[in-house]
Amino acid sequence: AEEGVLALWRGLSATLLRDVPFSCLYWVGYEALKRRATAASADGATLSPAAAFLAGAASGSTAAFLTTPLDVVKTRQQLRRTSMQAAAAAAAAAPPASF
């Protein structure tokens, strides 16, 4: 509430830098695996639901593995200002140190 509506947009650029590569990797991988599975099917034309699921799972797992570092950057960027504000509030509330 203190930060206002603009706080909702914190981390948008990092989110996009993670989501766009993830989606590209996912869809390219999924289509390639789906094409291979279709070619290997009994009639060479249909894809079973199980094969489609496995293609999606394999592609999603690979894309997630490759884009995890970008997700870490996104999360840190989104939490950075909140952490700094919490530290500043704690420092302001602490009694002065006496030596």
Secondary structure, DSSP 8 states (H G I E B T S, - for coil): --S-GGGGGTTHHHHHHHHHHHHHHHHHHHHHHHHHHHHHSSSSS---HHHHHHHHHHHHHHHHHHHHHHHHHHHHHHHHHHHHHHHHHHHHHS-----
